[in-house]
Amino acid sequence: MQSSALPHAPITAAFGAELERGINLQGMDDEAVDALQQLAAERGVVVVRDQVMTMQEQVDFGRRIGELFTTPVARPEIPDEIIVIHANEKSRFVAGMNWHSDVSSEEVPPGLSMLRLEVTPKVGGDTLFADMRQVFSTLSPAMQEFLLGMTARHDPKGHYLYVGGVKRLDELPSAVHPVVRTHPLTGKRALFVNEGFTGAIVGLSDRESSALLKMLYDHIAYTVRAQIRVHWEPNTVVFWDNRVVQHMASWDYYPDKRFGFRVTVRGEAPYLDTASAH
C-alpha cells in the first residue's frame, strides 16, 4: 500500500501530515502499517487523533513497526519499552528543550518515535519539529559539499537514562555518525547533527568544530519554513522519523499538566549513500 492510500492532509507543503479522524491504529492491517511507515518517511511527522489505547497496546503497535528500545528500570506497572512523559506544577524543567534527534548517541539510533499524550495542558505544550532534509538543502552548495563525508561524535549527555538518573554517562554508548545521512526508504539526504547529543565534528579542532556546529544549529533554528508545531489533544499520537527530523519541547504551560507515553523503534546504523544525489 502506498502512503497516499492513507487519507491525510499536509501540515505544510513539504513537511508533516495529519491522518483523517476516524482512523484506528489498532485496526490497521500489515499493509496499512507499512503505508504509515512510508508516509512518515516521506512527510517526516504523522499526527493521528483520538487513539485510545493502553500502554501495552501502544507497545504492541510499536513492535509491528520494528524492534523497540527498552528502559532497564524496575517498574512493575509500566512495560520496559515505555518512556513516561510527565510534567506538572512540581516540575522545574522538561526534557528536550533544545533541538534534538532521539538518542542519536546509540550505534543504531531510532527510526520512528511514537508519542501518545493522555493529559494535555489547556494552552501551550506544543512540540516543534524541524525537517533536516530542507535544512540541508537550504545550505549553500559549497557548504553541502563540505559536509559530505564528515562524521561527528554523538555523546549520551541527553540520553533519557542519564537524564532520568538511571545510568552514569560512562555506562551509556557514544557513537560516530555521518554528518549527512541518507534515508533508507526515500534516498533523501538529511543533516544529522543535533544540539542534544552531538559532541564534536571528527577531524576538526575544538574551535573549528564548535564554530561549525554553532552555524549548523543556528541554521536549524532560523530555517522557519522547515518547521512545524503540533498542537496536542488528549489521545493524540504523533510519529516522527528521527532519521530526518529533529524536535523540541515547548515549556510554556507551567503549572499545568502534560502526561503521556513514548515508544521508540530502533532504526539502522546511519550511512551516506554517495551515489544518491537527493
C-alpha positions, -999 to +999 in steps of 0.1 A: +000+000+000+014+034-009+014+062+016-012+080-004-037+052+004-039+066+040-063+096+039-043+126+052-038+163+050-004+180+048+006+203+077+028+224+054+035+220+017+066+198+022+065+187+058+042+168+082+009+151+077-023+145+098-044+114+092-082+119+088-101+114+121-117+080+124-087+060+115-079+035+142-043+025+145-051-008+163-074-017+134-047-014+108-036-045+088+001-050+080-003-033+046-016-001+063+012-002+089+037-003+060+019+026+044+021+046+077+059+040+079+062+051+042+042+083+050+064+090+080+095+086+058+081+109+032+065+136+054+087+133+085+059+137+110+024+120+111-003+131+136-032+107+145-060+119+166-084+101+190-063+070+197-074+054+230-051+026+239-033+011+269+005+012+274+007-024+264-013-018+232+010+010+223+040-013+228+023-039+207+017-015+179+053-002+181+065-038+177+046-041+144+070-014+131+102-028+145+124-036+175+118-012+204+143+004+228+138-007+264+143+011+297+161-012+322+142+001+353+121-020+377+086-005+371+062-034+376+032-013+363+050+000+332+063-020+302+101-018+297+096-003+263+077+027+276+092+061+284+069+082+306+065+119+296+053+139+326+053+175+337+032+192+364+032+220+390+062+204+407+084+202+375+113+226+373+121+218+337+111+194+309+134+172+289+142+180+253+140+218+253+166+221+225+165+207+190+175+170+190+170+136+175+162+109+200+192+092+215+215+097+185+244+085+206+233+049+201+253+030+175+219+021+159+198+051+168+160+053+165+140+052+133+104+062+143+093+075+177+056+072+187+043+095+214+008+094+228-004+121+253-033+113+276-033+146+295-026+179+277-024+214+291-052+239+284-028+261+264+007+256+252+026+223+253+031+221+215+060+201+201+081+217+174+096+197+146+122+206+120+128+188+087+166+181+083+162+175+046+150+210+040+176+223+064+204+206+045+191+216+011+190+253+020+227+253+029+249+267+001+261+241-024+296+247-012+287+240+024+267+209+014+297+196-004+320+204+025+298+184+049+296+153+028+318+126+041+323+143+075+315+124+107+305+136+142+307+121+176+274+118+195+276+116+233+249+104+258+246+138+277+210+140+266+202+103+269+169+096+288+186+070+310+212+096+321+187+125+325+164+102+345+192+092+368+192+055+358+227+053+344+260+072+345+274+088+314+302+062+313+277+034+312+260+047+281+272+044+245+288+071+223+288+067+185+303+083+154+278+090+126+279+108+093+271+145+094+248+140+064+228+107+062+206+090+036+171+078+044+169+041+035+133+043+022+134+076+003+171+081-006+168+117+007+198+133+024+194+150+058+216+169+082+224+146+112+239+167+139+219+179+169+224+201+199+211+175+223+237+148+215+264+158+191+297+165+208+322+173+181+330+170+144+357+143+139+390+156+125+384+193+133+400+213+161+377+221+191+374+257+179+366+247+143+341+221+154+324+244+178+321+271+152+307+248+125+282+232+149+270+266+161+265+277+125+245+245+117+224+248+149+216+284+141+206+273+106+182+247+121+167+273+144+163+300+118+150+279+089+114+285+099+100+272+066+114+238+076+095+238+109+060+228+121+043+229+155+020+201+166-008+211+190-018+182+212-052+170+222-058+141+247-052+107+230-033+122+201-005+100+187+024+116+168+050+096+149+082+112+138+112+098+118+144+106+137+164+099+106+153+131+090+135+151+118+145+169+150+121+180+176+119+203+206+096+206+236+079+239+245+079+246+282+051+272+281+023+257+302+036+257+338+019+249+362-005+228+341+000+191+335+012+171+304+013+133+306+019+105+281+040+077+269+066+071+242+079+040+224+110+043+202+117+020+173+153+011+165+164+021+130+196+012+113+232+024+115+233+059+098+250+059+064+256+083+035+249+069+000+274+089-021+258+076-053+225+093-044+222+130-052+189+135-034 
